[in-house]
Amino acid sequence: REYDDRQIGEGRRGPITTIIQKTFFDAVQGKNPKYEHWLTYVK
């Protein structure tokens, strides 16, 4: 990735971003009961 023609990081997802992304997807897919109150289920 670049910003103003400067490379950001190593061009791939880092360990912190990976953890944040996994936590987010687990939450929104209902895989983590800790965040179940975030969800509104539809029929």
N, C-alpha and C positions, 0 to 999 in steps of 0.2 A: 504494500500500500504506500501511496505517496500523498503528501500534503504540501502544496506550494513547491512542487518539484523536489521535495526531500523525502527520502525513504523513511517510513515509520517502522520501527522495530526490525524484525528479520524477514518481513514479508509473509509471515504466517501467524496463526493464532498462538498466543503465549499461554503459559500455565494458568494465570489468573483469569484471563478471558475464557478459557476452556471451562474452568470451574463455574464462573458466573453463568455462562451459556447453558451448561448442563443443569444447574440449579433452576434457572428460569424455565427451561423446557420441561423438566420434571414437575415443576409447580403448575404450569398451564395445561399439562396433559393429565393432571390428577394423579401423578405417581408419588407425590410427597404429601402425606396427610397434614404436615405442619402448615401447608399453605392452602388447604382445602377451602378455607373461608374466603379466599380470593375468587373462587369460581362460582359461576351461576350456570347450572346445568339446564339445558333446553331439551324438550321432547320432540 
